[in-house]
Amino acid sequence: MLKPVALTFTLTALLSSPVFASVDTVKYKLAQKYPKVKIENLKATEMKNVYSGTLDNQVVYVDEAAEHLFFGSMIRLKDQKNLTKDLVVGQNSTSFSQLPLQDAIKTVRGTGQHKIAIFSDPNCPYCKTLEGNLSQLKDVTIYTFMFPIKAQSIEPSKKVWCSFNKEYAWKSLIIEGQQPNVKADCANPIERNLQLGRQLGVQGTPAIIFSNGLKVTGAYPAAEIEKIWKELGI
């Protein structure tokens, strides 16, 4: 179970070398000099001699000499565009339109204009926290994919799906720990949800997928979710 991972970073340094390099040579230098530093998704940036990548699920930058590593937001001055934000979205995204929403519990508040999908385990304490945070959101449509990664969560999740009012049964389970008084013998999507989560790289709960495909993990406060909506225009 994971805590929120911040989407913003603090710029600490920017050093580069005049020696020409390519992605392959930077990879080679990193492997030779610092084999324990595992930077993935390495690619050239708009800034000469600087390459972007991911380390511990965060965007990082490395100079072409593979001697300096830094975190931060790369801003293109001519239009004030945050290039790092685009990398975060691109490297942590999936296709929202391809999600099998029929396998999720749908909750609509207000206009429902903002859409998010949640992967949640009823025995995950951070999932319970997120559920409380989500209750503070307005004008949102929430699709909850029950994702029982704990063995003891499978049966209760199936009971929720077999309930007449799935939304009420889910909230009673996740918030109060109260299981529905029904049999878990109906056709349900639990196994499909587990497979879907694995395909999407969901390794912990809760996970949130925004309508633009951005995927994050953790019990994000309502204010942080609203901030992401505003910053990404979704």
N, C-alpha and C positions, 0 to 999 in steps of 0.2 A: 504494500500500500504506500502510495507516494504523496509527498507534499508538493505544492505548486512549484513549477519551474518558471522563473521570471523570463519575460520576453525582451527585456531591455538590458543593456550591458554598459559598463563604464570603460571608456578608452583609457588605456594605461601607457601605451608607447607606440611609436611608429618609426621603425628603422628599416632601411633597405640597402641592398648592395648593387653596385653598377654592373656586376657580372651577369651576363645573359643567362636565362634559365627557362625551362619549360615545366609543365606540370610533372612530367616524368622525371626530370632531373631533380626537382624539388622533393618528390617522393623518395628518390634514391638517396638524396642527402639526408633527409630525415631518418630513413631507415639505417643509414650508416652511422650517423652521429647520435641519434636519440631513438633507438629502437623501441623503447618503452612508451614513447609518445605516439599514440595511435590516432592520427588525424584522418578522417574519412571525407569523402565528397570533395576532394581537393580540386580547385579550378582557378583559372586566372580571373582577376577582377578588372574593373575599369582603371584602377590605379596601377601605374607601371611598377613592375617588380614586386607586387603584393598579390598573394594568393589567399583565397578563402577556403574554409573547410569546417568540419564539425568535430568537436572534441567534447565527450561527455554530454552529448545532445545540445551543445551550445555552439553558435557560430564563432569561429576564431579566424585570425589572419596570421600569415607567416610570410616573412620576407624570402626572396629567392635564394638567399644563402643558407636558408634553414637555420638561422641563428637566433632569430627573434620572433616570439609569439605574443600576440596581443588580442585583447577583447575590446569591443566597442561598436559604435554605430558609424558606418561609413556613409557620409552625407555628400551627395553631389551638389556643389554650391550653385550651379547655374539654375537649377530648378528646385533646390532644397529637398530633393528626393532621398529618402532613407533606403539605401541599397541593401543594408543589413536586414531590414524588415522583410524585403522581398525574398532574401535568402532563407530567413526563418520560416516564412510561409511555404516556400518551395520545397524545403528539405523536410518539413513536418506536415505534409498534406496528403489528402486522399480525395476521392471524388464523392462529394456529398450526394450528388444526383444518382449515384450508383448504389447507395445504401438501400437494403431491403427494408424500407420503413414499415412495411406490414408486419414485421417481426418485432417491432418496438411498441412500447406503451406511449400513446400520444397525449400530451397535456398542452392545452392552449390557454393563454392568458391575454386579455385585451384583444388587440388587433392580430396578434400572433405573427407580426411581420418579421421578427428576428427568429431564425431557426438554428437550433443546435441539437446535436445527438450526443447522448451520454451512454457510456459503458459503465455499469455499476454492479457491485456485488453487495447483497443485503447484509453481509457480515463484515463489511469493510467500514471502519470508523470514519475514514476520510470521505467515503461515499455518503454517510449520514450527514457529515458537515456540509458537503456540497449540496445535498438535497435541501438543507435549510437555507443555504445561500441562494439557490435557484428560486425559492419561494419569494424572494425579494424582487425578482425581475418582473418587468411589465412588458406587455406587447411582445410576447415570446411564444414560440411553439417548441416544445421539448419532446424529443423522441428518446425514450429510455430503453436501451437494449440491456435486458438483464443478462449479466455476464458473471455467472457464479464460478469464479476460479477457485473458491474454497469448496471442498467436497460437501460440507454441511449446508451449503447455500443452494445446492441443486434442487432438492426436494421443495423447499419453500418457494423458490422461483417458479417451479412448475405449478405449484398451487395458486400462485398469483395469476398466472396466465389462465388457469382453469376457472378463475373467479368471474362472477357476473360483471362486476365493476373492477376492471383491472387497475385503473388509476388509483382508486381508493384502497384496494388491496395492497398495492405496491407501497403507498405512503404509510399505511399502517405497519407494514413489515419493516421498511427501511428506517422509519422514525421511531416507532414504538416497539419494534421487535415482535409484533403480533402476527402470527401466521394465519392465513385464511382457513376457515373450517370447511375445507373441501378436499376431495380426493385429487391427487396429481395424476389423473388418468386420461386427460384430454390430449389431443394433438397439440404440440407446443414447439416453439422455435429455439429452445434452450441450447440444444446441441449445435444448431445452425449458428446461433449467436457466438458460441465458443469458437467455432471454426472461423467465423467472420472476424472476430477479434484477433485471432492468430494471423490471419491473412493481412490485416491492417497494421500489424505490429504493435497491438495493444498488449503491453507487458505488465501493466499494473492498473489498479483502479483507484479513483475514478478517472476516466478519460473523457475528454470533450472534443467533439468535432464540430467546427463552425461551418456555416453554409458555404464559405469559399474553399473549404477543404482543410483549413488549418487544424492540426491535431495537437492537443496539449494534454498533459497529465497532471492531475492534482485537484484539490478542493479550492478552486479559484473563488475569491469573494465576488459578490454580485457587482461591486464597483469595478473590479478588474475585467470582468466579462463585458460590462458596458463600455469600458475603455477600449477594449479590443474591437467591439462593434464600431465605435466611432473612428478609431485610427485606420481600420481597414475598410470602412465604408460599407458595412454589411448589416 
